[in-house]
């Protein structure tokens, strides 16, 4: 299920804070953030939220934090979009334990200056286009991996909340509501959603958040 925020406020952190506080109703919520500065900002805003907050700070052990999160409930803030799993400890098939996944901001990064200069040397005026394409491809890959932190198996389900207006509406939503077709969003980013969810209207729930 995809819940998209398409009406961001002036301040992005205000938006994400409101979304987390309104959408957390118990269980486990995983919040994927693009960097540690974002985590520190959000941790300060959520310190009185009323549930356990698992904050993945720079230098902290993600595995220790992960084990505590698996054994309890609450909200976890991390920069790990791949490479760790939140799954049950029972015999296989082990099920994913995330009830809601929040993608606070799409993981666009700054191009490596050396690579950027190399592209300019090779591609000239077309270098920016190639760099953008490669950056977008990496964002799609990382977002796909991020969704995989919550969807670990065929029968897992999780509400995924995108707090970034650059993420497009899925086709099933556009077909159901023509008024959405002029909304902004980079169409290629939809590839971050696994195909089996993208093609089934029952897998999508639309909710506009203030």
C-alpha positions in Angstrom: 0.0 0.0 0.0 1.4 3.4 -0.9 0.4 6.6 0.9 1.8 9.6 -0.8 2.2 13.1 0.6 1.6 15.5 -2.4 1.0 18.7 -0.4 4.3 19.5 1.3 4.5 22.5 3.6 7.2 25.2 3.4 9.4 23.3 5.8 10.1 19.7 4.9 10.9 18.6 8.5 7.6 20.0 9.7 5.9 17.9 7.1 7.7 14.7 8.0 7.2 15.3 11.7 3.4 15.7 11.2 3.2 12.6 9.1 5.1 10.4 11.6 3.0 11.7 14.5 -0.3 11.3 12.7 0.5 7.9 11.0 2.1 6.1 14.0 -0.7 4.2 15.7 1.4 1.4 17.3 3.6 -1.4 16.2 6.8 -0.8 14.3 7.5 2.2 12.1 10.8 2.4 10.1 11.8 5.8 9.0 14.5 5.9 6.2 16.4 9.2 6.1 19.1 10.3 3.6 21.7 11.4 6.2 22.6 11.6 9.9 21.8 15.4 10.1 18.2 14.6 9.1 18.1 11.9 11.8 19.3 14.3 14.5 16.8 16.9 13.5 13.9 14.4 13.5 15.0 12.8 16.7 14.8 16.1 18.5 11.3 16.7 17.1 10.0 13.3 18.1 11.5 13.0 21.6 8.1 13.4 23.3 6.1 11.2 20.8 5.1 8.8 23.5 6.7 5.6 22.2 10.2 4.2 22.1 12.4 6.0 19.6 15.4 4.0 18.2 17.8 6.5 16.8 20.6 5.3 14.5 23.3 7.9 15.2 26.6 8.2 13.5 29.0 5.5 15.0 26.2 3.6 16.7 25.9 -0.2 16.2 23.0 -0.8 13.8 22.8 -4.5 14.8 22.3 -3.7 18.5 19.6 -1.2 17.6 17.9 -3.7 15.2 17.7 -6.4 17.9 16.1 -4.0 20.4 13.6 -2.9 17.7 12.7 -6.5 16.8 12.0 -7.4 20.4 9.8 -4.3 21.1 7.7 -1.7 19.2 8.3 1.9 18.4 9.9 4.1 15.7 13.3 3.6 14.3 15.2 6.3 12.4 18.1 5.1 10.2 20.2 5.8 7.2 20.5 2.1 6.3 18.4 1.6 3.1 19.9 -1.8 2.5 21.9 -4.5 4.2 19.8 -5.2 7.3 16.5 -6.9 8.0 13.7 -6.5 10.5 12.2 -10.0 10.5 10.7 -12.4 13.1 12.9 -14.9 14.8 10.5 -17.9 14.3 11.2 -20.7 11.9 11.2 -20.0 8.1 9.6 -18.4 6.3 10.4 -15.5 8.6 8.0 -12.6 8.1 8.8 -8.9 8.0 7.9 -7.0 11.1 7.5 -3.4 9.8 3.9 -2.0 10.0 4.7 1.3 8.3 7.7 2.5 6.3 8.4 6.2 6.0 10.7 7.4 3.2 11.4 10.9 4.4 13.3 12.1 1.3 14.4 10.4 -1.8 18.1 9.5 -1.5 19.6 11.8 -4.0 23.3 12.4 -3.4 25.9 14.9 -4.6 27.9 13.7 -7.6 31.6 12.9 -6.9 33.6 15.9 -8.1 36.2 13.7 -9.8 33.5 11.6 -11.6 31.7 14.8 -12.6 34.9 16.3 -14.2 35.5 13.0 -16.0 32.0 13.0 -17.4 32.4 16.6 -18.6 35.6 15.6 -20.3 34.0 12.7 -22.1 30.5 13.9 -22.8 31.0 17.7 -22.9 27.7 19.6 -22.9 25.7 16.3 -22.4 27.6 15.5 -19.2 24.9 16.9 -16.9 22.2 14.7 -18.5 24.3 11.6 -18.1 25.1 12.4 -14.4 21.4 13.0 -13.7 20.4 9.7 -15.4 23.0 7.8 -13.3 21.9 9.6 -10.1 18.3 8.8 -10.8 19.1 5.1 -11.5 20.9 4.9 -8.1 17.9 6.6 -6.3 15.6 4.0 -7.9 17.9 1.2 -6.7 18.2 2.5 -3.2 14.5 3.2 -2.9 13.7 -0.3 -4.1 16.1 -1.7 -1.5 14.5 0.6 1.2 11.1 -0.8 0.5 12.7 -4.3 0.8 13.4 -3.5 4.5 9.6 -3.8 5.1 8.6 -6.3 2.4 10.6 -9.4 3.0 8.3 -12.1 1.6 5.3 -12.8 -0.6 2.8 -12.4 2.2 4.2 -9.4 3.9 2.3 -6.1 3.8 3.3 -2.6 4.8 2.1 1.0 4.3 4.8 2.9 2.6 4.7 6.7 3.0 6.7 8.9 0.6 7.3 12.4 2.0 8.8 13.6 -1.3 6.8 15.3 -4.0 9.3 14.1 -6.6 7.8 10.6 -6.3 5.1 10.1 -9.0 1.6 8.7 -8.7 1.4 5.0 -9.8 -0.5 4.4 -13.0 -3.3 2.6 -11.2 -4.0 5.9 -9.4 -3.8 8.0 -12.5 -6.3 5.7 -14.3 -8.7 5.9 -11.4 -8.4 9.7 -11.0 -7.6 11.8 -14.1 -7.2 14.9 -12.0 -3.9 13.6 -10.7 -2.3 13.4 -14.1 -0.9 16.9 -14.0 0.7 16.4 -10.6 4.5 16.8 -10.5 6.7 13.7 -10.1 9.6 12.0 -11.9 7.8 9.2 -13.8 10.9 6.9 -13.9 11.0 6.8 -10.1 8.0 4.5 -10.1 10.3 1.7 -11.0 11.4 1.7 -7.3 8.1 0.0 -6.6 8.2 -3.8 -7.2 6.2 -4.7 -10.3 3.9 -7.1 -8.5 2.6 -4.1 -6.4 2.6 -1.6 -9.1 0.3 -3.6 -11.4 -2.3 -4.4 -8.8 -4.7 -1.6 -7.8 -5.5 -3.3 -4.5 -1.9 -2.7 -3.4 -2.4 1.0 -3.5 -4.1 3.4 -1.1 -4.1 7.1 -1.8 -4.2 9.6 1.0 -3.3 13.3 0.7 -1.7 14.5 3.9 -1.7 18.2 4.9 
